[in-house]
Amino acid sequence: MIKLLPLTKESFVGALIVMFSFFLSTSVIAQQRTIKGTVVDETGSPLPGVAVVIQGTTQGTTTDFDGKFAIDLNETAKFLEFSYIGYQKKVAEIGTTTNFDIALDVDAEQLEEVLVIGYGSTTKKDATGSVEAVTADSFNKGAINSPQGLLQGKVAGVQITTGGGAPGSGSTIRIRSGSSLSASNDPLIVIDGVPVDSDGVSGMRNPLNAINPADIESMTVLKDASATAIYGSRASNGVIIITTKKGATNESSINVNYNGSVSINTLNDQVDVLSADQYRQMMSGRPGEHLLGDANTNWQSEVMNTSVSTDHNVGVSGNVKGWLPYRASVGYTLDNGTLDGSSMDRTTMNLNLSPSLLDDHLKINASVKGMFVNNKFGNTGAIGSAVSYDPTQPVYDDRFPQYGGYHTWTNTSDPASGRSVNAPSNPMAMVHQNSNTSNVNRSIGNAQFDYKVHGFEDLTFKVNAGYDYSSSKGGVYEGLETSWNENNGPAGSDEKGGYVSDYTQTKRNELLDVYAQYNKEIGKHKFDVMGGYSWQHFYEDGTSVESNAYGYKTKDQTWATEYYLVSFFGRANYTFNEKYMATVTVRQDGTSRFSPNNRWGTFPSLALAWKIKEEPWMQGVTAVSDLKLRAGVGVTGQQNIGAGNYPYMPTYTVGDANSKYGFYNPTTGQWEYINTTRPEGYDENIKWEETITYNAGFDYGLFNDRVTGSLEGYYRVTNDLLNVIPVPGGSNLTNMLLTNVGSMENKGVEFSVNTKIIQKQDMHWDFGVNMTWNDSKITKLTLVDDPNYEGVKVGGIAGGTGETIQIHREGYTPYSFLVYEQIYDDNGKPIEGAYVDRNGDGVIDEKDKYIAGDPMANFYLGFSTRFMYKNWEFSMSARAQFGAQVYNNVDSNNSAYDQLYVSANNNTNNVTTDIYNTGFQTRQLHSDYYIQDANFLRIDNIMVGYNFNNLFGGKTSARVFGTVNNPCVFSNYKGVDPEIQGGIDNNMYPRPTTYMLGFNVNF
């Protein structure tokens, strides 16, 4: 039995002395000799950096630039091991040899990195499209509870922006920017062969939370049309394929893996508002001073607090008698948010079986994933209220028992008889008097059967049957004591107050793929042809009920909807002489979302590749180990247009409780009310958007692939772009109609480089960087050219009813900011209400607004590095973006003097410290002063770990590590965080800094 003693300074120094004495004595006792040698590759070229180790020890060296090495051996040394990434390990018996000439063989499994693509797989060297995979070893580290966090900053052309710091929050994922205005810009997500619905699940912050990150083996990104066209009508925004871990085919024993961690989430910044003393000073002599209290309350600190989270995952894998590889795992996550009342309690289960039958002619991959989550959604409205609530007021005030004892603004100086007013609600009351919860169960599973025909092994038939089922329920409860619901109820009734909502949802996604694949190599010709049929059915139903606390219903709905997607697809790969490759893909999709006349669409693609390195005239260029030119063009579609499952059909909407028609019934002598229904506008010829993508690039490897990467450019044009346009009165049931009228273009350049800076036996250092430049522009928005058409105003903001700050306009980037140009005085201070008369007509009006930027970064980067020294490991990843702007709605809505006291409500409000910079008396919502640069460099995570190898007889290994997620961000942005979804900063749930201590053990 091994007993582990406490580690102290004295014991550590003593251990070092004992080890040093032992090595010194053995070096004196054992007779040493020096041997030399040279290591070359399969072509006879020297291999630098090869690890040469005495077998059974850590003693060794590495070859120099000429492939030469020298090592001192003692008499006990019997064998030398030679290892190098991309080559098979070789063991040589020492004997009496003093000079070794070693040739290493290529390890095909390592060099031919397998990439999972649509309906199959390929290798990195044979890929003709823009495909990039990130495996578990390269994932981001730390407290990551959602799959997209593993990929953030890792792939050129992929930008992932989290929706904030809420537990398990969702993200905006953009692959080569967006291709649509009204339809979805989200990529298609495929989980173990099952394309999942992009609409999400009610009660879930993020639909990807169904997958535990600890169960993911790889995430593959398909970016260009050649790679994505096999998914046809759903692939305009790219595809992300998630593959979960499976049992290894060569495992004979049972392996158990445990991952556990505890993390602390803290806030490192707050909105800059006036402190209680600053507020009193500003209010001195101003109206409303008599309302100030004696407290000193930091409302943001009251509602946002440090929290503790934990995560555990146990995985068991093995192989039953050599024919049934398996892996099973159970995970538990408790993620507590920094906003009081927010948390995610999740249990996940995963089972993968990969049996091989009939002498490996029949291979099966079956997987089942289960997720059970309990969400608590903290009242995010409290974040904005904490910014504006008077800091001189206390949290609790016994003058307001009817409001739960929380300080509340009322319309009279007598709290007992007053009623709440239209003023900010007490942030702590909003947090504690609100219960918003959900329970979600979800299961994703499938079975894939690959049968290689006996006697005709070049032909394989494949069947993939899968499903994605979920059920959820949840709701909100706010009691009678909530001041903001005090008037909720029917007019003239005493039964008013409170708010209750309940909802349920059931979703079913069913899939069947049947296809065949033929592989044949004839001389210098290699063929890989695949074709098949796909059927997918999406169904969902649910209920939604809303009432006050007395049961007075304002909403009671039951609904159901479904659609079908039927497809025929094919792909042909041809390779000549292992150098020249072509891929042709075509998919024909039919969707029930469109009318029979527009139901079917065809989506083809063509890609060519040339392995330049394989040419004879490149063999002498030893510095270049790999060089491949790729080019492709293809068409993809977008049928998730954001208009429901029946956009081409006439529909009627039932009005709510406030939209009833009243009539007098003489029989009963009473007024009676019935629900109204209204017809909605529709376009019977509506169809999918289509995107044409052109792509060209190089994949390269230098110095025996010590440096690898790619450089490519792309150009995308979306046609039949959906836009809401005005239509003549009487021509439809509405004056605004969603229809296919526009076009948009995207162009960009991507570059990535990954380097193995140090590659020695006991020291490795890798560094990678990816860079993307992208430009998006709307080229058409109407059926006919109209010089007076200004575009579509979007981007609602706080501060006024119906106010917007963004626009879709021809010639500009989507969601561009439309504002006035601010005029400043000689001291650089903005002059209130003074704007540039840009059209020179002597009047400042809407015609003087201009485009002052957009929220889409033109240039963004990702960095990652990993350093290992013996048993120690360090890694770090970071991201940066340039060229984006953010509208600071926090300041624009909360930094004017007329907000300090609202006489109509008899309440006072706090303001942000930006009021010192502007001195605005009234809010200037449309000033370009609030359009601010959103450039930043963010350190995403830093990790330090130590590995304990060969414990307990070599059957156990362990790892202890610590990480910091989101430790810092460098930016000149005036708000809390420059990384804002959509570009409008309006009191986002702040991202915390998370400190995590983790432990991993393998049995």
C-alpha positions, 0 to 999 in steps of 0.5 A: 500500500502506498501512503501519501504524506503531507507535502511540506517545505521540509519534506519537499527539500528532503525529497530533492536531496534524496533524488539528487543523491540517487542520480549522482550515485547511479551515474558514478556506479554505472559505466557510461558510453556515448552513441551517435546517429542520424534519423531520416524520414521516408524520403531520406531527408533528415528529421529535426526534433525527433525525440530519442529516449532510453526505453523505460526512462525519461532520459533522452535528447532530440535530433538537431537540424541535420537529424543527428543526435548524441546520447550518453548511455549506461550499461543498463540501457537496452533499447532506444525509442525514436518518436516524432509527430506524424511518424510511427514510433520505432524501437532499436536494440542498442547492443554494441552499436555505437552509430545508428541510422534510423528511418522513420515511417509515416504514420498514416493515421496521424497524417491523414487526420479524419474530418467528419463531413456531411454523410461521410468523412474525408482526410485533411489532405483530401478535403477539397472544401473549406473544412476545419476540425477542432478536437478535444485536445485543442478545445478551450479550457475552464468553466465551459458549460455549453459546447460553443464555448469550446470553439470560441476563437479557434477557427478563422471565419467563425465568430461566436458572441455569448449573450451575456453571463447568465448560466448556460447562456446562448450565443450568436454564431456567425460563419463568414458573417450573416447571409440574411436580414429577416431569416436566420443567420445561424449555422446548421448544427448536426449532432452525431448525424442528426440535424437539429432544429435551429428554433431552440427549446422553450425554457432553454437559454441555449439549445446546445446545452443538451450536450455536455462539453465533456462528452464531445470528441470533435467539432467540425466547421464546414464553411464554403459551399463545396462543403455545405451544399450537401445540406442544401436548403439549410446550409447558407450560414455554414454547418457545425458537426458535433461528434461525441466520444465513443469507445475505442476499438482496441480497448480490452479493459474497462477505463473510467474517467472522472472530471470534476471542478469547482468554480467561483464567478465574480464581477469585475466591472459595473456601470459607472453611476453616481454614488449616493454622496455624488447623487446628493451633491448633484441634487442639492438645490434641485427639484426632488431634493426633498425625496432623498433618503439617508441610505448609501445603496450600491444597487448593482452590488445588491443584485449581483453577487459572487457565486459558486458553481460545480461540474462533475462527469464520469465516463466509462469505456471499453470493448466487450470481447473485441466486437462491441466498443462502448462508452457511457457517461453521466454528468452533473452541472450546477451553474449559479449566476451572479444575478440573484435567482439565476441558475442552471441545474443540469444532468446529462447522460450519454451512451455510445455503442459501436459494434462490428458484425459479420467480419466487419462488414456491418458496422453500427454506431448507436447513440442516446443522449439525455438531458434533464435541466432545471433553470432559474431565470433571474429577473434581468430587468433588475440589472437596468433598474439597479442602474437608475434607482435612487442610491439614497434609498434603502432596500427595505422600508417598513413604510411599505408592508403592502409591497413586501417591505421593499422601498417603493415609489408611490404617488403620494407622500403617505405610503400607506394610502399611495399606489405605485407609479410608473417609476423604476421598481426596487431592484431587490424586489424585482429579484426576490418577488419574481419566480421564473423557472423551467424544467426541460427534458431532451433526448437526441439519439440515432443508429447508423448502419453501414453494410459493406456488401459481401463479395462486392466490398467497394459498395456500402449501404448506409442507413441513419435513423435518428430523433430529437425529442424534448418536452418543457414546462415553465412559467413566471409567478409574481405575487400580489405584493409586486408593485409593478403588477398592482393594476393588473386586472379587469377595469373596475374590479378589486381583484387586481395585482400579481402576474402568473404565466405558464407554458408547455412545449413538446417538440419532435424531430425525426430523421431517416437517411438512406444512401449508398457509397461506392469506392473504387481505385483503378490505377491512377484513378480513384472514385468515391460516389455517394447518393441517397434520400433523406426524410425529416419531420418537425412537429411541436405543440404547446400551451400558453396561459397568462393571468393575474394572481386572482386568475383573471386570464389575459391569454389562453392559447393552445397551438401546434405546427409541423413541417416536412423536409424531403431530399435527394442528394449525391456527391462524387469525388474523383482523384487522379494520380493522388494529385488532382481532385474534383468534388461534385455535390448536388442536393434537391430539397422539398419543404412543406413550408412553401407552396407546391410551385416553389417547394423544390430547390436544387443546390449544386456545388463544384470544388477542385484541388491540386496537391502541388507538393506531389509534383516532381518539381516540388520534391526538392523543396524540402522546406515545404512539406505540404501545399494544396490549392483549392477552389470551389463554387456552389449554391446553398439555401435558407428555408428557416425564414423566420415566418413560421411553417406556413408563410405562403398560406392565409392565416388568421390571428385570434386577438388577446383579452384587450382585443375583444368586440363588445355587443349588447345582448337584449335577451340577457340584458348584458354586454357580452364580449367575443374574441376577434380574429384578424387576417395576416398579410402573406405572399403565396410565392414566398420561397427560400433565399439562395446564396452563391459562394465562391471560394479559393485557398491554399493549405500549407505545411512547412518544415515537416509540418512544424508550421501548418495552416491555410490562406483563403478568400471567399465571395458570397452573394445572397439572392431572393433576399427576404425583406419587409417592403411597403405595398399599395393599400388594398393589394394585400391584407397589410401595408407591409409584406415579407417577400423575396426582393433583395440581395446581399454580398459578403467577401472576406479573407481568412488566414490561419497558422499553427506552429510547433515552436518546441518539440522535445521529449520533455518540452512542447510549445504550440502556438496558433493564430487565425485572422479574418477580414470580412465585409458585408453589404446590402446591394438590393432591397426593393423590387424596383429601384426607388431613390426615395426608399431609405431602408428598413429601420431596426434596432429598438432602443430604450428611452422612448416608444418606438425608437430605433437606432439601426437601419438596413440600407442599400450600399451599407452593412446590415444593422448600420447605425443611423444617427445625427452628427454631433457638434462639439464646443471648443472644449470638446464637449457635445452641444445639446441639440446641435447637429450637422446640417448634412444636406444643407437645407437649413433644417435639422431633420431625419434627412440629416441622419447618416450611417455612423458605423455598424456592429459587425467587426471587419477584422477579428483574430483568435490566439491560442498557445499551449506549453508543456514541460515534463508534467506541467502544462500551461495554455491560454487563448484570446480573441480580438476584434476591430472595426465594430461599433456599439450604441451605448444605450445605457448612457444615452438613456440614463445621463440627462438632468431631466431624469433626476426628478420626474415630477409626474411620478414624484420620484428620483432617478440615478444617472451614469457618470457620463452626465459630467461629460455631456451636461445634457438636460434631456436625452439625446438618443440619436446623437452619434456621441453614443456610437462608440468603438467596440475594438477589444482584446479579450483573454478568454482563458488561462490554464495551469495544470500538473499531470500525475502519470503511472500511479498505482502500478501505471494503471492510473493517471491524474491531473490537477489544474486551475483556470481563469475564464474571462480574466480581462478585456482591453478596450476603450469602450465606455461601457462595461463590455464592448462585446455586444450581440446586435451592437446595442448595449442595454444593460446586458447580463455582465460576463463574470470572471470565473476561477476554477479548480479542477481534477481529472483521474483515469483508472 
